[in-house]
Amino acid sequence: MMGELILRNLLHRPMRTLIGAMGIAVEVALVILIVGLTNGLLTETAKRIEGIGADIMVQPPSASFLFAFGSAPMPIKIGDKLAELKYVKSVAPVLFQFNTSGVEVVYGIDSESFRAVSGGFVFLQGNDLEGPDDILVDDIAAKTKKIQPGQTYRIFDHDWHVAGIVEHGKGSRLFVPLATLQELVGARDKATIFFVKCTRPEHMDDVMENIRHILPGYTVRPLKDYLSLMTSTNIPGLEAFINSMILLAISIGLLVIFLTMYTTVIERTRDIGVLKSLGANHWFVIRALLAESAALCLLGVGAGVGLSYLVRAGFLWKFPTLTILITPEWILRATGIALAGAMLGASYPAWMASRKDAVEALSYD
C-alpha cells in the first residue's frame, strides 16, 4: 500500500517530480565532479612524476612538494656533489617553469642526464632535443594542441621548434633544453629539483642519509612516496574548497527537497485529511512523506551519476589533458549526502503534515 501511494504521488505531478529529481541530480553531480576533478588531477600528476623512474628527489630547504614548482633556488653544481655519492647511478637537474597561458608545468632538462635517470623517452614521431630552441611534446598535449614535429610552438614569448612527439608519463607534457629555459626565466645555473637514480633500490635509504649529511636542511624525499603526498589534505586551501563546494551542493539538494515536499503537503491537505479519517496516525503520514522524499532522492541520484559521466565525457572530449576520477567510493558518499539532505529537507513538511487536524484538513479548500 505504501509503495503504491508513493508511486501515485510521484506520478501525480510529473513535472514537479522531474524538477525535484534534477535538483538532486545537480547536487550529486557537483559532489562527484568536484572531487573527481581534484583527485584526478592530483593522482595523474603524481603518477607522471613517479613515471620519471628516479628513486629520490632533492629540493631546497623547507620546500613544499607542490610550491617548489615555481622557483629555482638551487645551484646546479649541487648535482655534481650528488653524483659523487656512493650508490648514486645518475643525477638529473630539472628546472620547472609554470606556463600560465597553457596552465601547465614545462620541464627544462639536460637530455643526457634525464635519459640516464628516466630510461629515456619513447618517441612516437621526430627526434630528441638537439638544438637550443627544440621542444618535446607528449602525445596527449600534441593531440590537444594539434602539434606536429617541425612546427613552431610559442611559450614564454619564445618560438620553439617541435623536435618530437613522445609517449606521456615522464613528468611534464612539455620538455625544453635546460640551458635555454634558464636564460629565458633568469635562472642561470639554477635548478628547481634534482632527480637521483640509485645503483640499486635497496640502497635508497643509505643515499638519502648521505644527501642529508652533505646538504643539511635540504628536502630529500623518496619518489615512491610522492603519490601518497598528492592529496587534498596536503595542499593548503584545497580541502576547504572541496568542503565548501560539497556544502553548496547539499544546500541545493536540501532546498529542492524542502520546497518540493512543502508544496506537496499544501496541495494534499485534503488527501492527508482523508488518510487520517481512515485511521492513519501521524507516524504513517511522516513515513509516507519521508519515503516519498527518499524515492525522489534515489531518482535524482541515478540521474546525477549519469549526468556526472556525461559531463566527464564532454570535458575529456574538449580537454583531453584533464583527468576526472569518478570512483564507487564517492558515488556512495554522494548518495549518502543526498539522502541525508533529502531527509533533513523533508522533515519539517512531514512534521507539519502529521500535525494537521483531520476535520480541518477535510474542509481545506
C-alpha positions in Angstrom: 0.0 0.0 0.0 2.8 2.4 1.0 4.7 1.7 -2.2 1.7 2.3 -4.4 0.8 5.5 -2.6 4.3 6.9 -3.1 4.4 5.9 -6.8 1.0 7.6 -7.4 2.1 10.7 -5.6 5.2 11.0 -7.7 3.3 10.5 -10.9 0.6 12.9 -9.9 2.8 15.9 -10.7 5.4 14.5 -13.2 6.9 17.9 -13.9 7.4 18.7 -10.3 8.9 15.3 -9.7 11.2 15.8 -12.7 12.4 19.2 -11.4 12.9 17.8 -7.9 14.9 14.9 -9.2 17.0 17.1 -11.4 17.8 19.3 -8.4 19.1 16.3 -6.6 21.0 15.2 -9.7 22.8 18.6 -9.8 23.8 18.1 -6.2 25.1 14.6 -6.8 26.9 15.6 -10.0 28.6 18.6 -8.3 30.0 16.4 -5.5 31.2 13.7 -7.8 32.7 16.0 -10.4 34.4 18.5 -8.0 36.0 15.6 -6.0 36.7 13.7 -9.2 38.4 16.6 -10.9 40.7 17.5 -7.9 41.6 13.9 -7.1 42.0 13.0 -10.8 44.4 15.9 -11.4 46.4 15.2 -8.3 46.7 11.5 -9.0 47.6 11.9 -12.6 50.3 14.5 -11.8 51.7 12.2 -9.1 51.8 9.2 -11.4 53.6 11.3 -14.1 56.2 12.4 -11.5 56.7 8.8 -10.4 56.9 7.7 -14.0 60.2 9.6 -14.4 61.7 6.5 -12.8 64.0 8.2 -10.2 64.4 6.9 -6.7 64.9 10.2 -4.8 64.0 13.9 -5.3 66.1 16.7 -3.8 64.6 20.1 -3.2 65.7 23.3 -1.4 65.4 23.7 2.4 61.8 23.7 3.7 60.5 23.2 0.1 56.9 22.0 -0.3 56.4 19.1 -2.7 54.0 21.5 -4.6 55.3 25.0 -4.1 58.8 24.3 -5.5 57.3 24.1 -9.0 57.6 27.8 -9.4 61.1 28.5 -8.2 64.7 27.6 -9.0 66.8 28.4 -5.9 69.4 25.6 -6.1 72.8 25.9 -7.7 73.1 23.4 -10.5 76.6 22.4 -9.1 74.8 20.5 -6.4 74.2 17.9 -8.9 78.0 17.2 -9.1 78.1 16.6 -5.4 75.2 14.2 -5.5 76.7 12.3 -8.4 79.9 11.6 -6.3 78.0 9.9 -3.6 78.2 6.1 -3.1 75.4 4.1 -4.7 74.3 7.0 -6.9 74.0 6.0 -10.5 72.9 9.2 -12.1 71.5 12.7 -11.3 69.2 14.8 -13.4 68.7 18.6 -12.7 65.3 19.9 -13.8 64.0 23.4 -14.0 60.2 23.8 -13.5 58.5 26.7 -15.1 54.8 27.3 -15.0 53.2 28.3 -18.3 50.2 30.4 -17.4 48.9 30.5 -21.0 48.5 26.8 -21.1 48.2 26.1 -17.4 51.0 23.5 -17.4 54.4 23.0 -16.0 57.3 22.9 -18.5 60.4 20.9 -17.7 63.8 22.3 -18.6 66.0 19.2 -18.9 69.5 18.1 -19.8 68.8 15.3 -22.3 71.7 13.1 -21.4 71.2 13.1 -17.6 67.4 13.0 -17.8 67.7 9.9 -20.1 70.1 8.3 -17.6 67.6 8.7 -14.8 64.3 8.0 -16.6 65.4 5.5 -19.1 64.7 7.9 -22.0 61.6 8.9 -23.9 59.5 6.6 -26.1 59.4 8.6 -29.4 56.3 8.4 -31.4 57.4 10.9 -34.0 60.5 13.1 -34.6 63.7 13.0 -32.6 65.3 14.1 -29.3 66.3 17.6 -28.3 69.2 18.7 -30.4 69.1 22.5 -30.8 68.7 25.1 -28.1 65.2 26.0 -29.3 63.9 22.5 -29.6 60.9 21.3 -27.6 59.4 17.8 -27.0 55.7 17.4 -26.6 53.9 14.4 -25.2 51.2 12.6 -27.3 48.3 13.9 -25.2 49.4 17.5 -25.4 50.2 17.1 -29.1 46.7 15.9 -29.8 45.1 18.6 -27.7 47.1 21.4 -29.2 47.2 19.8 -32.7 51.0 19.9 -32.8 53.2 18.1 -35.3 57.0 17.7 -35.5 58.6 20.6 -37.4 56.0 23.1 -36.4 56.7 26.2 -34.3 55.2 26.4 -30.8 55.3 29.7 -28.8 55.6 29.8 -25.0 57.4 32.2 -22.6 57.4 34.7 -25.6 59.8 32.4 -27.4 59.4 30.4 -30.6 60.3 26.7 -30.1 60.9 24.2 -32.8 58.8 21.0 -32.2 61.5 18.3 -32.4 59.5 15.3 -31.5 56.3 13.7 -30.0 56.9 11.4 -27.0 54.8 9.0 -25.1 53.2 10.6 -22.0 54.1 9.7 -18.4 57.6 11.2 -17.8 56.6 14.1 -15.6 55.7 17.0 -17.8 53.9 17.3 -21.1 56.5 19.8 -22.5 60.3 19.5 -22.4 62.9 22.1 -23.4 66.7 22.4 -23.1 67.7 23.3 -19.6 70.2 26.0 -20.6 67.7 27.8 -22.8 65.0 27.8 -20.2 67.4 29.1 -17.5 68.3 32.1 -19.7 64.6 32.8 -20.5 63.4 32.9 -16.9 66.6 34.4 -15.4 67.7 31.3 -13.5 71.1 30.8 -14.9 72.9 27.8 -13.5 69.9 27.0 -11.2 67.6 24.1 -10.9 64.3 23.5 -9.2 64.8 19.9 -8.3 67.3 17.1 -8.7 66.2 13.6 -9.5 68.5 10.9 -8.3 68.8 7.3 -9.5 70.4 4.8 -7.2 72.5 1.8 -8.4 70.0 -0.5 -6.6 66.6 0.4 -5.0 67.7 -1.1 -1.7 70.5 1.5 -1.4 68.0 4.3 -1.4 67.9 4.8 2.4 71.7 5.0 2.5 71.8 7.5 -0.3 69.2 9.7 1.3 71.2 9.7 4.6 74.3 10.7 2.7 72.5 13.5 0.9 71.1 14.9 4.2 74.7 14.8 5.6 76.3 16.8 2.7 73.2 19.0 2.2 71.8 19.7 5.7 68.4 21.3 5.7 67.6 20.3 2.1 64.4 18.4 1.5 65.0 14.8 0.5 62.1 12.6 -0.4 61.7 9.1 -1.9 59.8 9.4 -5.2 57.7 6.3 -4.5 56.0 8.2 -1.7 55.0 11.1 -4.0 51.6 9.7 -4.8 50.7 9.5 -1.1 51.6 13.2 -0.7 49.4 14.4 -3.5 46.1 14.5 -1.6 43.7 17.4 -0.9 44.6 17.3 2.8 48.3 18.1 2.0 47.5 21.1 -0.3 46.6 24.2 1.7 43.1 25.5 0.9 42.1 22.7 -1.4 40.3 20.6 1.2 38.4 23.7 2.3 37.4 24.4 -1.3 36.1 20.9 -1.8 34.2 21.0 1.5 32.7 24.4 0.5 31.5 23.0 -2.8 30.0 19.9 -1.1 28.2 22.2 1.3 26.9 24.2 -1.6 25.7 21.1 -3.3 24.0 19.9 -0.1 22.2 23.3 0.3 20.9 23.0 -3.3 19.5 19.5 -2.6 18.1 20.4 0.8 16.2 23.4 -0.6 14.9 21.5 -3.6 13.5 18.7 -1.4 12.1 21.2 1.2 10.3 23.2 -1.4 9.0 20.1 -3.2 7.7 18.5 0.0 6.3 21.7 1.3 4.2 22.4 -1.8 3.2 18.7 -1.8 1.9 19.0 1.8 0.0 22.2 0.9 -1.6 20.6 -2.2 -2.5 17.4 -0.4 -4.1 18.8 2.7 -7.4 17.2 1.8 -5.7 13.9 1.0 -4.0 13.9 4.4 -7.4 14.6 6.0 -8.8 11.5 4.1 -5.9 9.3 5.3 -6.4 10.4 8.9 -10.1 9.9 8.7 -9.4 6.4 7.6 -7.3 5.7 10.6 -3.8 6.7 9.6 -1.9 8.1 12.5 0.7 10.9 12.4 3.6 8.4 12.1 2.1 6.9 9.0 1.9 10.4 7.4 5.5 11.1 8.4 6.7 7.8 7.0 4.8 8.3 3.7 6.3 11.7 3.1 9.8 10.7 4.1 9.6 7.6 1.9 8.4 9.8 -1.0 11.4 12.1 -0.4 13.8 9.1 -0.4 12.3 7.8 -3.6 12.6 11.2 -5.3 16.2 11.4 -4.0 17.1 8.0 -5.4 15.7 9.0 -8.8 17.9 12.1 -8.6 20.9 10.1 -7.5 20.6 7.9 -10.6 20.2 10.9 -12.8 23.2 12.6 -11.1 25.5 9.7 -11.6 24.5 9.6 -15.3 25.0 13.3 -15.5 28.5 13.0 -14.0 29.6 10.5 -16.6 28.1 12.6 -19.4 29.8 15.8 -18.2 33.1 14.0 -17.8 32.8 12.7 -21.3 32.2 16.2 -22.6 35.2 17.6 -20.7 37.5 14.9 -21.8 36.4 15.4 -25.4 37.1 19.2 -25.2 40.1 19.0 -22.8 41.9 15.6 -23.3 44.6 16.5 -20.8 42.1 16.7 -17.9 41.6 13.7 -15.6 38.3 13.3 -13.8 38.4 10.4 -11.4 34.9 9.0 -10.7 35.1 6.3 -8.0 32.5 4.0 -6.5 33.5 5.4 -3.0 32.5 8.9 -3.9 29.4 7.8 -5.7 28.3 6.1 -2.5 29.3 9.2 -0.5 27.4 11.5 -2.8 24.3 9.2 -2.5 24.6 9.3 1.3 25.0 13.1 1.3 21.9 13.4 -1.0 19.8 11.1 1.1 20.8 12.9 4.4 19.9 16.2 2.8 16.6 14.9 1.5 15.6 13.5 4.9 16.5 16.8 6.5 14.7 18.9 3.9 11.6 16.8 4.2 11.5 16.6 8.0 9.6 19.9 8.6 7.0 19.4 5.9 6.4 15.8 7.1 6.0 17.0 10.7 3.7 19.8 9.6 1.5 17.3 7.6 1.4 14.9 10.6 0.0 17.8 12.9 -2.9 18.6 10.6 -6.3 18.0 12.1 -8.4 15.6 10.1 -11.6 17.7 10.2 -9.8 20.9 9.3 -7.8 19.1 6.5 -11.1 17.8 5.0 -12.6 21.3 5.0 -9.5 22.8 3.4 -10.2 24.4 0.0 
